[in-house]
Amino acid sequence: MSRNLLKNPYGEEELEFWDLTENGGSQWKVEDMPGDCGFDFCIDGVTKYFATSFELCLKRQVIDLLAEGFSAEQLDAQPAVMVEDWYCGRTDCGCTYQMATSLLDENHEVIQEFKPEEVTLDPDSDDCSWKQISHTFSDYGPGMRLISFEHGGHDTKFWDGWFGVRVTGSSITVDV
């Protein structure tokens, strides 16, 4: 079984291992599930999530695949790279969610990127419950040495506090 290469995907260690690339408003916060106006997570054992604020909050990890024990030969064989993320909104405030995952070469140049359209969750037209987004990279050519994963968002009403998108359970696996 492939292991998750992202460290601290559920917030059990607060914001450890995450580079806060945008930390606006009341900034990032880790909260206990289900939180105010929230939903329980659909996987047993998940007790925390990351909450965003009224200005854009983005966090990132860059995974060095050679440091994680993969060889250049394994990586140049173009193994499947799977990315997953979970996000939800609150039942009292709309929010936006965005994510981007990039396969990078040794010079941090993008080989291939997955960057879906930004999602807006509105409690008037959506139940705002936990949703999963996933993607599998393949046929991207040789040279991948790093993977960049970034996600986040903000609320749509600009309320002071943590009314923006909630994220947890992020995962990146490489199938060698």
N, C-alpha and C positions, 0 to 999 in steps of 0.2 A: 504494500500500500504506500502511495506517495505521501510525503509529509508536507504540512503547510509551511511554506517558507516565510510567511509573514509572522512577525513576532507580536504578541499581545493583541490578537485580533478582536478580543471581546472586552478590552478595557479592564481586565482583572488587575493590571499593574498601572492603573491610571493612564497617563499619556506616554509612558516609557516606550522607547524605540520609535516613536513617531516624530517626524520633522513637521512642525506646524508651519506650513507655507503661507497660509492666510489664517489669521486669528482675530477676526473682527468682532465688534459688538461686545458682548459679555464673554467672549472667547469660548474655546472648547471646554466641555465638562463631561465627566463620566457619571452616569446615573444608574440606579438600580432598576431592574426590570419589574413591573411594566412602566413605572414612572407615572406622573400626572397625565391624565387624558391619553394613556397609551395602551399598548397591547402586549400580552405575554408573547414570548418568542416561541416559534414552532418546533424548536429542538430542545429536548430536555437538557438541563444543566447549564444553560446560558442564563446568567443572572445580571449582566451589565450591558450597557451600550454607551456609545459616544453621542453627545448631543451638541448641536450647533446653535448659533445665536442669530441675531437680527442682521448682522453684516456677514459677508462671506467668510466661512470657516473651511479651510482645506488642510488635510494632513497627508503626509507621504512617507513611504518607505522605499528605498532603493536596495535591492537584493543583489549582492555580489555572488554570482553563481559559482565561481571558482572557489571562493572562500567557504561556500556551503558544501564543498566536496565534489562538485561535478568536474569532470575533465573537459578540456577543450574538444577532444574527440567526441565525447558524448553530446556536447552542446552543438557541435557542427553537424551532427546527424539529424538535427532539427526535431528534437522530441516535442511531443504535444505539450503545450503550456496552457493550463486551465486556470482561469480567474473567476472567482465568485465574490459577490458582495450582497449584503442584506441591508435594506433601508425601509423606513416607515416615517409617517408623520404623526402629528397629534390630532385628536378629534376636535380641537378648538382653534387651530391655527394652520393655515396653509404653509407649504414649504417647497423649496427646490432641492433637488439632488443631482449631483454630477459625479462622474468618475472618469479616469483615464488610466490605462495601463499601456506601457510601452516596453517593447523588447529593445535593448540597447547594445551597441557594440562596446569594445573596450575604451573607446573615446567618448562614450555617452551619446553617440549619434543614434537617432531612431532608425531601427530596422523595420519595425511594424508597430502600429498603434491601434488600440481599441478605445474609441472615445464616443460612446453613444450620445444621442441628443440629451440635453438637460431635461429632467422630469420635474413637472410641477404637480404636487399633491394638494388637492383642495378638499377639505372635509365636507363641503356642501355637495360634492359630486363623486367622491371617492371614499371608501371606508378607511383609507390611510393605514391599513394593517401592513405587517411585514411583507415585503416583496423581495424576490431574489433576482439578481441580474448575473448572467454568466456568459463566458466566451471561451472558446478554445482557439489558440493560435496554432497554425500548421503551415508548412510550405513557405517559410519566411527566409530561407537561405542560411548559409553558415555565418558565424561571427557573433552570435548572441553571447554576451558575457554578463549582462546585468538586466534586471527587470525593475521598472519604476511603476509603483502603484500609488495613485492619489485619488482621494474622494472627499466629499463634503457637500456643503450647501448653506442655506440660510432660511429664515422664515420669510413669509411674503407680506406680513403686516408690520414688520419692524418693531415688534414688541420687545421691550427690555427684558432680558433673561434668556432662557434656553427653550425657545419655541420653534426652532428650526428642525431640519431633518435629523433623524436618529439613524446611526449606522452601527453594525456589529457583524461578527462572523465572516470577516473578509478572509479570503483564501487564495493563495497561489501555489499550484503544484506543477512539477515538471515530471513527465512520464517517461523515464529512461528505462 
